[in-house]
Amino acid sequence: MIAAGLRYLAILASAFVALSFLFFATDQTSNASENSVRQISGNDAIEPESATKVPNPEPAIEKLREKENSGFQEFVDDVDDVLLAPFMGLVDDKTIWVQRLVPLALALLLYGAGGLYLARSAGLRRW
């Protein structure tokens, strides 16, 4: 019973983290062509990588993100913020992809692999 619950929690946490990253990657690739066109045309108004795409943003940036995202995407990103919070201080890089990939990898390792290992261990032991 405990093992099944741990297994479902591990899968659910991993799904939220992965889905949030999928939303991020989709947004980034759809905006990439616009940024390339601005760069080629010599327009200096190239938008920097948006601060709203960083996990666990400050409250002011969170308000902007709520306006950008759909309700479901914002819910997924809010859960992702909570799950990635322990890993946010570990990344000190200005590249948005690094800021997203390192916490993603650590979260999947801890919540996914670690959670499933814990569930398996709990299932083997008879309490």
MOPAC internal coordinates of N, CA, C and O (Angstrom, degrees):
PM7 1SCF
backbone

  N    0.0000 0     0.00 0     0.00 0    0    0    0
  C    1.4483 1     0.00 0     0.00 0    1    0    0
  C    1.5312 1   110.44 1     0.00 0    2    1    0
  O    1.2310 1   120.28 1   131.81 1    3    2    1
  N    1.3361 1   117.07 1   -48.19 1    3    2    1
  C    1.4625 1   120.93 1   178.46 1    5    3    2
  C    1.5193 1   109.55 1   -66.11 1    6    5    3
  O    1.2310 1   120.28 1   139.11 1    7    6    5
  N    1.3147 1   117.06 1   -40.89 1    7    6    5
  C    1.4602 1   121.14 1  -178.86 1    9    7    6
  C    1.5269 1   110.89 1   -61.72 1   10    9    7
  O    1.2310 1   120.12 1   138.00 1   11   10    9
  N    1.3193 1   117.38 1   -42.00 1   11   10    9
  C    1.4702 1   120.51 1   179.29 1   13   11   10
  C    1.5248 1   110.76 1   -64.61 1   14   13   11
  O    1.2310 1   120.18 1   138.43 1   15   14   13
  N    1.3162 1   117.26 1   -41.57 1   15   14   13
  C    1.4608 1   120.94 1   178.58 1   17   15   14
  C    1.5134 1   112.23 1   -63.63 1   18   17   15
  O    1.2310 1   120.55 1   136.86 1   19   18   17
  N    1.3289 1   116.55 1   -43.14 1   19   18   17
  C    1.4670 1   120.51 1   177.42 1   21   19   18
  C    1.5219 1   111.46 1   -64.12 1   22   21   19
  O    1.2310 1   120.98 1   141.18 1   23   22   21
  N    1.3219 1   115.73 1   -38.82 1   23   22   21
  C    1.4609 1   120.40 1   179.27 1   25   23   22
  C    1.5329 1   110.59 1   -63.06 1   26   25   23
  O    1.2310 1   120.65 1   134.71 1   27   26   25
  N    1.3409 1   116.37 1   -45.29 1   27   26   25
  C    1.4690 1   119.94 1   179.51 1   29   27   26
  C    1.5258 1   111.45 1   -65.22 1   30   29   27
  O    1.2310 1   120.02 1   140.71 1   31   30   29
  N    1.3199 1   117.56 1   -39.29 1   31   30   29
  C    1.4653 1   120.40 1   177.79 1   33   31   30
  C    1.5270 1   111.42 1   -64.53 1   34   33   31
  O    1.2310 1   120.53 1   139.25 1   35   34   33
  N    1.3253 1   116.59 1   -40.75 1   35   34   33
  C    1.4691 1   120.35 1   179.09 1   37   35   34
  C    1.5218 1   110.98 1   -64.00 1   38   37   35
  O    1.2310 1   120.76 1   136.98 1   39   38   37
  N    1.3027 1   116.15 1   -43.02 1   39   38   37
  C    1.4668 1   120.53 1   179.53 1   41   39   38
  C    1.5181 1   110.70 1   -67.75 1   42   41   39
  O    1.2310 1   120.15 1   137.49 1   43   42   41
  N    1.3171 1   117.32 1   -42.51 1   43   42   41
  C    1.4632 1   121.61 1  -179.72 1   45   43   42
  C    1.5257 1   111.61 1   -64.22 1   46   45   43
  O    1.2310 1   120.29 1   134.89 1   47   46   45
  N    1.3412 1   117.05 1   -45.11 1   47   46   45
  C    1.4687 1   120.56 1   178.59 1   49   47   46
  C    1.5215 1   110.45 1   -62.36 1   50   49   47
  O    1.2310 1   120.09 1   136.25 1   51   50   49
  N    1.3061 1   117.43 1   -43.75 1   51   50   49
  C    1.4645 1   121.43 1   178.81 1   53   51   50
  C    1.5213 1   111.33 1   -64.03 1   54   53   51
  O    1.2310 1   120.18 1   142.15 1   55   54   53
  N    1.3175 1   117.25 1   -37.85 1   55   54   53
  C    1.4654 1   121.02 1   179.44 1   57   55   54
  C    1.5240 1   110.97 1   -65.40 1   58   57   55
  O    1.2310 1   119.97 1   137.40 1   59   58   57
  N    1.3293 1   117.67 1   -42.60 1   59   58   57
  C    1.4598 1   120.29 1   178.83 1   61   59   58
  C    1.5228 1   111.15 1   -63.42 1   62   61   59
  O    1.2310 1   120.27 1   135.60 1   63   62   61
  N    1.3164 1   117.08 1   -44.40 1   63   62   61
  C    1.4663 1   121.18 1  -179.35 1   65   63   62
  C    1.5283 1   110.21 1   -64.12 1   66   65   63
  O    1.2310 1   120.28 1   135.36 1   67   66   65
  N    1.3120 1   117.06 1   -44.64 1   67   66   65
  C    1.4632 1   121.03 1  -179.29 1   69   67   66
  C    1.5272 1   111.59 1   -67.54 1   70   69   67
  O    1.2310 1   119.82 1   138.97 1   71   70   69
  N    1.3292 1   117.94 1   -41.03 1   71   70   69
  C    1.4554 1   121.26 1  -179.95 1   73   71   70
  C    1.5283 1   111.25 1   -66.07 1   74   73   71
  O    1.2310 1   120.35 1   140.02 1   75   74   73
  N    1.3107 1   116.93 1   -39.98 1   75   74   73
  C    1.4580 1   119.74 1   177.08 1   77   75   74
  C    1.5243 1   110.66 1   -62.87 1   78   77   75
  O    1.2310 1   120.30 1   138.75 1   79   78   77
  N    1.3274 1   117.04 1   -41.25 1   79   78   77
  C    1.4608 1   119.81 1   177.29 1   81   79   78
  C    1.5203 1   110.90 1   -65.27 1   82   81   79
  O    1.2310 1   119.94 1   142.67 1   83   82   81
  N    1.3145 1   117.72 1   -37.33 1   83   82   81
  C    1.4629 1   121.40 1   177.88 1   85   83   82
  C    1.5318 1   110.53 1   -62.57 1   86   85   83
  O    1.2310 1   120.20 1   137.07 1   87   86   85
  N    1.3307 1   117.23 1   -42.93 1   87   86   85
  C    1.4682 1   120.65 1   175.46 1   89   87   86
  C    1.5236 1   110.59 1   -60.00 1   90   89   87
  O    1.2310 1   120.50 1   135.26 1   91   90   89
  N    1.3280 1   116.65 1   -44.74 1   91   90   89
  C    1.4646 1   121.90 1   179.08 1   93   91   90
  C    1.5282 1   110.61 1   -60.16 1   94   93   91
  O    1.2310 1   119.98 1   129.99 1   95   94   93
  N    1.3222 1   117.65 1   -50.01 1   95   94   93
  C    1.4602 1   121.48 1  -177.51 1   97   95   94
  C    1.5274 1   111.05 1   -62.54 1   98   97   95
  O    1.2310 1   120.16 1   141.28 1   99   98   97
  N    1.3110 1   117.29 1   -38.72 1   99   98   97
  C    1.4616 1   121.24 1   177.64 1  101   99   98
  C    1.5230 1   110.76 1   -63.50 1  102  101   99
  O    1.2310 1   120.51 1   134.74 1  103  102  101
  N    1.3277 1   116.63 1   -45.26 1  103  102  101
  C    1.4682 1   120.41 1   178.02 1  105  103  102
  C    1.5232 1   111.35 1   -61.75 1  106  105  103
  O    1.2310 1   120.70 1   135.69 1  107  106  105
  N    1.3151 1   116.28 1   -44.31 1  107  106  105
  C    1.4663 1   120.27 1  -178.10 1  109  107  106
  C    1.5258 1   111.85 1   -64.67 1  110  109  107
  O    1.2310 1   119.92 1   137.37 1  111  110  109
  N    1.3165 1   117.75 1   -42.63 1  111  110  109
  C    1.4658 1   119.66 1  -178.66 1  113  111  110
  C    1.5185 1   111.48 1   -71.67 1  114  113  111
  O    1.2310 1   119.57 1   148.08 1  115  114  113
  N    1.3207 1   118.42 1   -31.92 1  115  114  113
  C    1.4632 1   119.44 1   178.15 1  117  115  114
  C    1.5218 1   111.00 1   -72.13 1  118  117  115
  O    1.2310 1   119.70 1   150.90 1  119  118  117
  N    1.3243 1   118.18 1   -29.10 1  119  118  117
  C    1.4633 1   121.37 1   178.46 1  121  119  118
  C    1.5251 1   112.34 1   -86.38 1  122  121  119
  O    1.2310 1   119.77 1   166.93 1  123  122  121
  N    1.3117 1   118.04 1   -13.07 1  123  122  121
  C    1.4623 1   121.40 1  -176.32 1  125  123  122
  C    1.5211 1   111.63 1   -63.34 1  126  125  123
  O    1.2310 1   119.90 1   139.18 1  127  126  125
  N    1.3167 1   117.80 1   -40.82 1  127  126  125
  C    1.4614 1   119.47 1  -178.58 1  129  127  126
  C    1.5266 1   110.84 1   -67.13 1  130  129  127
  O    1.2310 1   119.98 1   142.16 1  131  130  129
  N    1.3280 1   117.64 1   -37.84 1  131  130  129
  C    1.4631 1   120.54 1   177.65 1  133  131  130
  C    1.5296 1   110.71 1   -62.80 1  134  133  131
  O    1.2310 1   120.43 1   135.78 1  135  134  133
  N    1.3172 1   116.79 1   -44.22 1  135  134  133
  C    1.4639 1   120.61 1   179.34 1  137  135  134
  C    1.5250 1   111.65 1   -65.21 1  138  137  135
  O    1.2310 1   119.80 1   142.75 1  139  138  137
  N    1.3248 1   117.98 1   -37.25 1  139  138  137
  C    1.4630 1   121.58 1   178.33 1  141  139  138
  C    1.5254 1   110.67 1   -65.13 1  142  141  139
  O    1.2310 1   120.43 1   138.54 1  143  142  141
  N    1.3165 1   116.77 1   -41.46 1  143  142  141
  C    1.4682 1   120.60 1   179.08 1  145  143  142
  C    1.5225 1   110.06 1   -63.79 1  146  145  143
  O    1.2310 1   119.99 1   138.03 1  147  146  145
  N    1.3224 1   117.62 1   -41.97 1  147  146  145
  C    1.4720 1   121.04 1   178.03 1  149  147  146
  C    1.5293 1   110.83 1   -62.66 1  150  149  147
  O    1.2310 1   120.57 1   139.55 1  151  150  149
  N    1.3307 1   116.51 1   -40.45 1  151  150  149
  C    1.4618 1   120.47 1  -179.56 1  153  151  150
  C    1.5203 1   110.73 1   -65.81 1  154  153  151
  O    1.2310 1   120.09 1   135.87 1  155  154  153
  N    1.3156 1   117.44 1   -44.13 1  155  154  153
  C    1.4632 1   121.91 1  -178.22 1  157  155  154
  C    1.5189 1   110.65 1   -66.23 1  158  157  155
  O    1.2310 1   120.36 1   140.77 1  159  158  157
  N    1.3301 1   116.91 1   -39.23 1  159  158  157
  C    1.4602 1   120.25 1  -178.42 1  161  159  158
  C    1.5238 1   112.34 1   -75.64 1  162  161  159
  O    1.2310 1   120.06 1   172.52 1  163  162  161
  N    1.3260 1   117.49 1    -7.48 1  163  162  161
  C    1.4534 1   121.05 1   177.84 1  165  163  162
  C    1.5123 1   113.88 1    81.31 1  166  165  163
  O    1.2310 1   120.19 1  -166.91 1  167  166  165
  N    1.3024 1   117.24 1    13.09 1  167  166  165
  C    1.4642 1   121.43 1   179.03 1  169  167  166
  C    1.5269 1   108.80 1   -72.76 1  170  169  167
  O    1.2310 1   120.63 1   -56.02 1  171  170  169
  N    1.3293 1   116.40 1   123.98 1  171  170  169
  C    1.4631 1   120.42 1  -178.64 1  173  171  170
  C    1.5109 1   113.40 1   -76.49 1  174  173  171
  O    1.2310 1   120.21 1   174.08 1  175  174  173
  N    1.3129 1   117.20 1    -5.92 1  175  174  173
  C    1.4635 1   120.47 1  -176.72 1  177  175  174
  C    1.5225 1   110.66 1   -87.33 1  178  177  175
  O    1.2310 1   120.35 1  -138.88 1  179  178  177
  N    1.3199 1   116.93 1    41.12 1  179  178  177
  C    1.4608 1   120.56 1   177.58 1  181  179  178
  C    1.5137 1   107.84 1   -69.32 1  182  181  179
  O    1.2310 1   121.48 1   -55.02 1  183  182  181
  N    1.2832 1   114.77 1   124.98 1  183  182  181
  C    1.4543 1   118.67 1  -178.51 1  185  183  182
  C    1.5125 1   109.40 1   -73.42 1  186  185  183
  O    1.2310 1   119.72 1   -49.91 1  187  186  185
  N    1.3339 1   118.14 1   130.09 1  187  186  185
  C    1.4590 1   119.51 1   174.24 1  189  187  186
  C    1.5162 1   109.11 1   -69.46 1  190  189  187
  O    1.2310 1   121.56 1   -18.20 1  191  190  189
  N    1.3088 1   114.62 1   161.80 1  191  190  189
  C    1.4578 1   117.78 1   178.38 1  193  191  190
  C    1.5141 1   108.42 1   -57.07 1  194  193  191
  O    1.2310 1   121.49 1   -52.03 1  195  194  193
  N    1.2800 1   114.75 1   127.97 1  195  194  193
  C    1.4561 1   121.66 1  -169.24 1  197  195  194
  C    1.5214 1   112.66 1   -63.80 1  198  197  195
  O    1.2310 1   121.66 1   -44.57 1  199  198  197
  N    1.3203 1   114.42 1   135.43 1  199  198  197
  C    1.4679 1   120.49 1   177.25 1  201  199  198
  C    1.5140 1   111.13 1   -69.40 1  202  201  199
  O    1.2310 1   120.46 1   161.60 1  203  202  201
  N    1.3311 1   116.73 1   -18.40 1  203  202  201
  C    1.4651 1   119.27 1  -179.91 1  205  203  202
  C    1.5175 1   111.98 1   -74.11 1  206  205  203
  O    1.2310 1   120.01 1   169.23 1  207  206  205
  N    1.3095 1   117.58 1   -10.77 1  207  206  205
  C    1.4703 1   120.90 1  -179.62 1  209  207  206
  C    1.5186 1   112.84 1   -90.45 1  210  209  207
  O    1.2310 1   120.23 1   172.80 1  211  210  209
  N    1.3284 1   117.16 1    -7.20 1  211  210  209
  C    1.4604 1   121.33 1   179.66 1  213  211  210
  C    1.5246 1   109.11 1   -76.22 1  214  213  211
  O    1.2310 1   119.37 1   -44.00 1  215  214  213
  N    1.3231 1   118.81 1   136.00 1  215  214  213
  C    1.4618 1   119.80 1   177.41 1  217  215  214
  C    1.5268 1   111.14 1   -66.25 1  218  217  215
  O    1.2310 1   121.25 1   -34.87 1  219  218  217
  N    1.3081 1   115.22 1   145.13 1  219  218  217
  C    1.4629 1   122.53 1   175.67 1  221  219  218
  C    1.5339 1   112.34 1    56.34 1  222  221  219
  O    1.2310 1   120.29 1  -123.74 1  223  222  221
  N    1.3651 1   117.05 1    56.26 1  223  222  221
  C    1.4647 1   119.55 1  -177.89 1  225  223  222
  C    1.5237 1   112.08 1   -74.88 1  226  225  223
  O    1.2310 1   121.37 1   -10.48 1  227  226  225
  N    1.3181 1   114.99 1   169.52 1  227  226  225
  C    1.4606 1   121.07 1   176.69 1  229  227  226
  C    1.5320 1   109.02 1   -68.22 1  230  229  227
  O    1.2310 1   119.78 1   -19.66 1  231  230  229
  N    1.3489 1   118.03 1   160.34 1  231  230  229
  C    1.4719 1   120.92 1  -175.18 1  233  231  230
  C    1.5286 1   114.79 1   -55.60 1  234  233  231
  O    1.2310 1   119.28 1   141.19 1  235  234  233
  N    1.3182 1   118.99 1   -38.81 1  235  234  233
  C    1.4675 1   120.89 1  -179.51 1  237  235  234
  C    1.5348 1   110.61 1   -65.52 1  238  237  235
  O    1.2310 1   120.66 1   139.46 1  239  238  237
  N    1.3279 1   116.35 1   -40.54 1  239  238  237
  C    1.4616 1   120.63 1   179.22 1  241  239  238
  C    1.5233 1   109.95 1   -72.58 1  242  241  239
  O    1.2310 1   120.37 1   146.69 1  243  242  241
  N    1.3190 1   116.89 1   -33.31 1  243  242  241
  C    1.4697 1   121.17 1   176.99 1  245  243  242
  C    1.5289 1   110.34 1   -59.07 1  246  245  243
  O    1.2310 1   119.87 1   140.16 1  247  246  245
  N    1.3166 1   117.85 1   -39.84 1  247  246  245
  C    1.4742 1   121.88 1   178.54 1  249  247  246
  C    1.5302 1   110.58 1   -61.69 1  250  249  247
  O    1.2310 1   120.47 1   138.32 1  251  250  249
  N    1.3296 1   116.70 1   -41.68 1  251  250  249
  C    1.4626 1   120.23 1   177.53 1  253  251  250
  C    1.5260 1   111.04 1   -64.80 1  254  253  251
  O    1.2310 1   120.93 1   139.47 1  255  254  253
  N    1.3249 1   115.83 1   -40.53 1  255  254  253
  C    1.4672 1   120.09 1   179.93 1  257  255  254
  C    1.5133 1   111.26 1   -64.09 1  258  257  255
  O    1.2310 1   120.23 1   143.04 1  259  258  257
  N    1.3393 1   117.16 1   -36.96 1  259  258  257
  C    1.4592 1   120.91 1   178.52 1  261  259  258
  C    1.5205 1   111.21 1   -61.42 1  262  261  259
  O    1.2310 1   120.39 1   146.46 1  263  262  261
  N    1.3402 1   116.86 1   -33.54 1  263  262  261
  C    1.4688 1   120.74 1   179.04 1  265  263  262
  C    1.5250 1   111.37 1   -75.36 1  266  265  263
  O    1.2310 1   120.07 1   147.82 1  267  266  265
  N    1.3265 1   117.48 1   -32.18 1  267  266  265
  C    1.4679 1   121.86 1  -178.37 1  269  267  266
  C    1.5266 1   112.76 1   -75.41 1  270  269  267
  O    1.2310 1   120.32 1   143.65 1  271  270  269
  N    1.3255 1   116.99 1   -36.35 1  271  270  269
  C    1.4620 1   121.38 1  -170.78 1  273  271  270
  C    1.5169 1   112.56 1   -95.18 1  274  273  271
  O    1.2310 1   121.53 1   -22.99 1  275  274  273
  N    1.3307 1   114.69 1   157.01 1  275  274  273
  C    1.4624 1   120.26 1   170.81 1  277  275  274
  C    1.5300 1   108.31 1   -72.91 1  278  277  275
  O    1.2310 1   120.62 1   -11.48 1  279  278  277
  N    1.3118 1   116.42 1   168.52 1  279  278  277
  C    1.4603 1   120.58 1  -179.02 1  281  279  278
  C    1.5148 1   112.97 1   -59.97 1  282  281  279
  O    1.2310 1   120.29 1   135.70 1  283  282  281
  N    1.3424 1   117.05 1   -44.30 1  283  282  281
  C    1.4591 1   120.49 1  -178.96 1  285  283  282
  C    1.5221 1   110.87 1   -67.42 1  286  285  283
  O    1.2310 1   120.33 1   136.09 1  287  286  285
  N    1.3357 1   116.97 1   -43.91 1  287  286  285
  C    1.4615 1   120.13 1   179.38 1  289  287  286
  C    1.5211 1   110.74 1   -63.11 1  290  289  287
  O    1.2310 1   119.94 1   142.16 1  291  290  289
  N    1.3137 1   117.71 1   -37.84 1  291  290  289
  C    1.4634 1   120.53 1   179.04 1  293  291  290
  C    1.5267 1   110.65 1   -67.37 1  294  293  291
  O    1.2310 1   120.15 1   141.57 1  295  294  293
  N    1.3347 1   117.32 1   -38.43 1  295  294  293
  C    1.4676 1   120.76 1   176.33 1  297  295  294
  C    1.5267 1   110.51 1   -61.78 1  298  297  295
  O    1.2310 1   120.59 1   134.32 1  299  298  297
  N    1.3256 1   116.47 1   -45.68 1  299  298  297
  C    1.4684 1   120.94 1   179.20 1  301  299  298
  C    1.5199 1   109.96 1   -62.78 1  302  301  299
  O    1.2310 1   120.21 1   136.86 1  303  302  301
  N    1.3378 1   117.20 1   -43.14 1  303  302  301
  C    1.4636 1   120.40 1   179.52 1  305  303  302
  C    1.5264 1   112.01 1   -66.45 1  306  305  303
  O    1.2310 1   120.00 1   145.39 1  307  306  305
  N    1.3390 1   117.61 1   -34.61 1  307  306  305
  C    1.4657 1   119.86 1   177.51 1  309  307  306
  C    1.5258 1   111.30 1   -66.43 1  310  309  307
  O    1.2310 1   120.25 1   138.02 1  311  310  309
  N    1.3209 1   117.13 1   -41.98 1  311  310  309
  C    1.4691 1   120.20 1   176.44 1  313  311  310
  C    1.5269 1   109.68 1   -65.05 1  314  313  311
  O    1.2310 1   120.70 1   138.57 1  315  314  313
  N    1.3317 1   116.27 1   -41.43 1  315  314  313
  C    1.4598 1   121.31 1   177.67 1  317  315  314
  C    1.5294 1   111.12 1   -60.44 1  318  317  315
  O    1.2310 1   120.26 1   140.55 1  319  318  317
  N    1.3310 1   117.11 1   -39.45 1  319  318  317
  C    1.4672 1   120.77 1   177.90 1  321  319  318
  C    1.5264 1   111.25 1   -57.36 1  322  321  319
  O    1.2310 1   120.95 1   136.50 1  323  322  321
  N    1.3207 1   115.79 1   -43.50 1  323  322  321
  C    1.4649 1   120.09 1  -179.48 1  325  323  322
  C    1.5300 1   110.45 1   -67.50 1  326  325  323
  O    1.2310 1   120.65 1   136.95 1  327  326  325
  N    1.3251 1   116.36 1   -43.05 1  327  326  325
  C    1.4643 1   120.05 1  -177.44 1  329  327  326
  C    1.5289 1   112.70 1   -70.14 1  330  329  327
  O    1.2310 1   120.01 1   148.32 1  331  330  329
  N    1.3301 1   117.58 1   -31.68 1  331  330  329
  C    1.4635 1   120.56 1  -177.91 1  333  331  330
  C    1.5231 1   113.22 1   -91.58 1  334  333  331
  O    1.2310 1   119.58 1   171.07 1  335  334  333
  N    1.3158 1   118.41 1    -8.93 1  335  334  333
  C    1.4721 1   122.08 1  -177.05 1  337  335  334
  C    1.5366 1   112.95 1   -52.22 1  338  337  335
  O    1.2310 1   118.57 1   138.25 1  339  338  337
  N    1.3273 1   120.33 1   -41.75 1  339  338  337
  C    1.4737 1   119.00 1  -179.62 1  341  339  338
  C    1.5310 1   114.27 1   -64.51 1  342  341  339
  O    1.2310 1   120.00 1   161.15 1  343  342  341
  N    1.3246 1   117.60 1   -18.85 1  343  342  341
  C    1.4606 1   121.01 1  -174.66 1  345  343  342
  C    1.5230 1   113.52 1  -103.60 1  346  345  343
  O    1.2310 1   119.70 1   175.89 1  347  346  345
  N    1.3157 1   118.17 1    -4.11 1  347  346  345
  C    1.4604 1   120.72 1  -172.47 1  349  347  346
  C    1.5313 1   113.40 1   -69.98 1  350  349  347
  O    1.2310 1   119.19 1   148.09 1  351  350  349
  N    1.2924 1   119.16 1   -31.91 1  351  350  349
  C    1.4549 1   120.74 1   179.97 1  353  351  350
  C    1.5181 1   113.80 1   -75.17 1  354  353  351
  O    1.2310 1   120.03 1   171.56 1  355  354  353
  N    1.3061 1   117.55 1    -8.44 1  355  354  353
  C    1.4549 1   121.45 1  -176.39 1  357  355  354
  C    1.5222 1   113.18 1   -83.64 1  358  357  355
  O    1.2310 1   120.16 1   162.98 1  359  358  357
  N    1.3297 1   117.31 1   -17.02 1  359  358  357
  C    1.4547 1   121.28 1  -175.33 1  361  359  358
  C    1.5204 1   109.25 1  -108.04 1  362  361  359
  O    1.2310 1   121.09 1   -58.52 1  363  362  361
  N    1.3396 1   115.52 1   121.48 1  363  362  361
  C    1.4563 1   121.02 1   177.24 1  365  363  362
  C    1.5225 1   108.12 1  -125.21 1  366  365  363
  O    1.2310 1   121.29 1  -108.55 1  367  366  365
  N    1.3191 1   115.15 1    71.45 1  367  366  365
  C    1.4479 1   121.55 1  -177.62 1  369  367  366
  C    1.5194 1   108.24 1  -138.55 1  370  369  367
  O    1.2310 1   120.07 1   -33.56 1  371  370  369
  N    1.3143 1   117.47 1   146.44 1  371  370  369
  C    1.4562 1   121.02 1  -178.65 1  373  371  370
  C    1.5262 1   112.44 1   -85.23 1  374  373  371
  O    1.2310 1   119.92 1   164.81 1  375  374  373
  N    1.3048 1   117.75 1   -15.19 1  375  374  373
  C    1.4573 1   121.80 1  -179.41 1  377  375  374
  C    1.5201 1   109.54 1   -75.50 1  378  377  375
  O    1.2310 1   121.00 1   -55.81 1  379  378  377
  N    1.3237 1   115.70 1   124.19 1  379  378  377
  C    1.4594 1   121.06 1  -176.71 1  381  379  378
  C    1.5327 1   111.39 1   -62.92 1  382  381  379
  O    1.2310 1   120.21 1   146.14 1  383  382  381
  N    1.3340 1   117.21 1   -33.86 1  383  382  381
  C    1.4592 1   119.90 1   179.97 1  385  383  382
  C    1.5285 1   111.08 1   -66.23 1  386  385  383
  O    1.2310 1   119.76 1   141.41 1  387  386  385
  N    1.3122 1   118.07 1   -38.59 1  387  386  385
  C    1.4674 1   121.04 1   177.44 1  389  387  386
  C    1.5241 1   109.67 1   -68.50 1  390  389  387
  O    1.2310 1   120.58 1   139.18 1  391  390  389
  N    1.3330 1   116.50 1   -40.82 1  391  390  389
  C    1.4633 1   120.91 1   178.92 1  393  391  390
  C    1.5220 1   111.61 1   -62.57 1  394  393  391
  O    1.2310 1   119.95 1   154.93 1  395  394  393
  N    1.3180 1   117.71 1   -25.07 1  395  394  393
  C    1.4541 1   121.18 1   178.49 1  397  395  394
  C    1.5264 1   112.78 1   -94.58 1  398  397  395
  O    1.2310 1   119.93 1   140.85 1  399  398  397
  N    1.3301 1   117.74 1   -39.15 1  399  398  397
  C    1.4686 1   120.61 1  -173.70 1  401  399  398
  C    1.5338 1   113.47 1   -72.95 1  402  401  399
  O    1.2310 1   119.98 1   139.53 1  403  402  401
  N    1.3248 1   117.63 1   -40.47 1  403  402  401
  C    1.4655 1   119.73 1  -178.07 1  405  403  402
  C    1.5299 1   110.99 1   -64.23 1  406  405  403
  O    1.2310 1   118.95 1   128.90 1  407  406  405
  N    1.3486 1   119.60 1   -51.10 1  407  406  405
  C    1.4681 1   118.39 1   176.62 1  409  407  406
  C    1.5268 1   112.89 1   -62.60 1  410  409  407
  O    1.2310 1   120.22 1   145.99 1  411  410  409
  N    1.3376 1   117.19 1   -34.01 1  411  410  409
  C    1.4692 1   120.36 1   177.46 1  413  411  410
  C    1.5272 1   110.27 1   -60.85 1  414  413  411
  O    1.2310 1   120.76 1   131.32 1  415  414  413
  N    1.3238 1   116.15 1   -48.68 1  415  414  413
  C    1.4699 1   120.05 1  -179.09 1  417  415  414
  C    1.5282 1   111.31 1   -61.87 1  418  417  415
  O    1.2310 1   120.78 1   136.02 1  419  418  417
  N    1.3277 1   116.11 1   -43.98 1  419  418  417
  C    1.4702 1   119.63 1   179.88 1  421  419  418
  C    1.5295 1   111.62 1   -66.15 1  422  421  419
  O    1.2310 1   120.41 1   140.50 1  423  422  421
  N    1.3225 1   116.83 1   -39.50 1  423  422  421
  C    1.4676 1   120.43 1   179.60 1  425  423  422
  C    1.5290 1   110.82 1   -66.34 1  426  425  423
  O    1.2310 1   120.51 1   136.34 1  427  426  425
  N    1.3318 1   116.64 1   -43.66 1  427  426  425
  C    1.4621 1   118.92 1   178.52 1  429  427  426
  C    1.5233 1   111.40 1   -64.90 1  430  429  427
  O    1.2310 1   120.74 1   143.93 1  431  430  429
  N    1.3154 1   116.19 1   -36.07 1  431  430  429
  C    1.4625 1   120.09 1   177.91 1  433  431  430
  C    1.5290 1   110.58 1   -66.80 1  434  433  431
  O    1.2310 1   120.46 1   132.68 1  435  434  433
  N    1.3282 1   116.73 1   -47.32 1  435  434  433
  C    1.4584 1   120.12 1  -177.49 1  437  435  434
  C    1.5264 1   112.17 1   -73.66 1  438  437  435
  O    1.2310 1   120.55 1   124.74 1  439  438  437
  N    1.3316 1   116.55 1   -55.26 1  439  438  437
  C    1.4637 1   120.28 1  -174.74 1  441  439  438
  C    1.5228 1   112.23 1   -76.05 1  442  441  439
  O    1.2310 1   120.58 1   138.43 1  443  442  441
  N    1.3232 1   116.49 1   -41.57 1  443  442  441
  C    1.4545 1   119.88 1  -178.06 1  445  443  442
  C    1.5135 1   112.50 1   -76.14 1  446  445  443
  O    1.2310 1   121.17 1   108.55 1  447  446  445
  N    1.3281 1   115.37 1   -71.45 1  447  446  445
  C    1.4688 1   119.96 1  -176.54 1  449  447  446
  C    1.5232 1   111.28 1   -65.99 1  450  449  447
  O    1.2310 1   120.49 1   134.51 1  451  450  449
  N    1.3368 1   116.67 1   -45.49 1  451  450  449
  C    1.4643 1   119.97 1  -179.89 1  453  451  450
  C    1.5201 1   112.63 1   -64.85 1  454  453  451
  O    1.2310 1   120.90 1   138.05 1  455  454  453
  N    1.3151 1   115.89 1   -41.95 1  455  454  453
  C    1.4691 1   119.96 1   179.19 1  457  455  454
  C    1.5176 1   112.35 1   -65.22 1  458  457  455
  O    1.2310 1   120.84 1   137.77 1  459  458  457
  N    1.3172 1   115.99 1   -42.23 1  459  458  457
  C    1.4697 1   119.06 1   178.38 1  461  459  458
  C    1.5236 1   111.57 1   -68.18 1  462  461  459
  O    1.2310 1   120.20 1   143.45 1  463  462  461
  N    1.3165 1   117.22 1   -36.55 1  463  462  461
  C    1.4652 1   120.35 1   175.94 1  465  463  462
  C    1.5216 1   110.19 1   -64.14 1  466  465  463
  O    1.2310 1   120.45 1   136.37 1  467  466  465
  N    1.3233 1   116.75 1   -43.63 1  467  466  465
  C    1.4626 1   121.29 1   178.23 1  469  467  466
  C    1.5336 1   110.74 1   -62.63 1  470  469  467
  O    1.2310 1   120.58 1   139.10 1  471  470  469
  N    1.3247 1   116.51 1   -40.90 1  471  470  469
  C    1.4677 1   120.29 1   177.92 1  473  471  470
  C    1.5259 1   111.12 1   -63.60 1  474  473  471
  O    1.2310 1   121.16 1   138.17 1  475  474  473
  N    1.3103 1   115.40 1   -41.83 1  475  474  473
  C    1.4726 1   118.87 1   178.56 1  477  475  474
  C    1.5233 1   110.54 1   -64.50 1  478  477  475
  O    1.2310 1   120.46 1   137.85 1  479  478  477
  N    1.3317 1   116.72 1   -42.15 1  479  478  477
  C    1.4659 1   120.39 1   178.89 1  481  479  478
  C    1.5207 1   111.60 1   -64.31 1  482  481  479
  O    1.2310 1   120.63 1   141.10 1  483  482  481
  N    1.3149 1   116.40 1   -38.90 1  483  482  481
  C    1.4625 1   119.91 1   179.36 1  485  483  482
  C    1.5199 1   110.99 1   -67.96 1  486  485  483
  O    1.2310 1   120.29 1   148.05 1  487  486  485
  N    1.3299 1   117.04 1   -31.95 1  487  486  485
  C    1.4576 1   120.47 1   178.72 1  489  487  486
  C    1.5101 1   113.16 1   -73.82 1  490  489  487
  O    1.2310 1   120.07 1   154.41 1  491  490  489
  N    1.3256 1   117.46 1   -25.59 1  491  490  489
  C    1.4514 1   120.73 1  -179.33 1  493  491  490
  C    1.5183 1   112.64 1   -80.13 1  494  493  491
  O    1.2310 1   120.77 1   151.32 1  495  494  493
  N    1.3002 1   116.13 1   -28.68 1  495  494  493
  C    1.4591 1   120.64 1  -178.34 1  497  495  494
  C    1.5198 1   109.77 1   -87.82 1  498  497  495
  O    1.2310 1   121.11 1   -40.91 1  499  498  497
  N    1.2678 1   115.49 1   139.09 1  499  498  497
  C    1.4750 1   121.25 1   176.01 1  501  499  498
  C    1.5051 1   108.73 1  -100.23 1  502  501  499
  O    1.2310 1   120.08 1   -67.20 1  503  502  501
  N    1.2896 1   117.45 1   112.80 1  503  502  501
  C    1.4749 1   121.64 1  -177.47 1  505  503  502
  C    1.4850 1   108.90 1   -79.37 1  506  505  503
  O    1.2310 1   120.10 1   180.00 1  507  506  505

